[in-house]
């Protein structure tokens, strides 16, 4: 989608992580190409795009990265990304609530 904002793009990363963990917990991983595609979809050079860049850097020369037990992924990338996304989620919830009340 061309009109996705950075939080929506980041949400797709979290969806993929959840799916990977549910599908195969012991082999849950992220693909570098998938992360690169999300990075490229971010239009501006904001915080989320920077975090995608940091995540790509964590891959190094590898094309896959384990999810479970990966404290660097969790502490340096995902927690920060979720904090940034939370304000957008809150705004979206307020908008929905206002529309429901009408």
C-alpha positions, 0 to 999 in steps of 0.5 A: 500500500502506498499510503501506509504510514510508518506505524502501519508498516511496523505493525506488519513486522509485529504480525510477521513475528507473531505468525512465525512464533505461533507457526514454529516457536523453535524455528521462529525467525525474521527474513532480511529481505522482508525487513528490507522491504518494510524499510523501503516502504517507509516514506520519511526518515523518521524514527521507525525507518531508523529502527528498521535500518538498525534492524537490518544492521543486526542481520549482518551478512545473514539472511535470517535472524532468530526471534526467540531469545534474541534480547538485542532484537527485543530490547534495542528494536522492538520495544522502541518501535512499539513505544513509537507506535503506541501514540499512533494506536492511541490516536486511531482509537480516539478517532474510532471512538468519536466516529462510533459516538456520532 
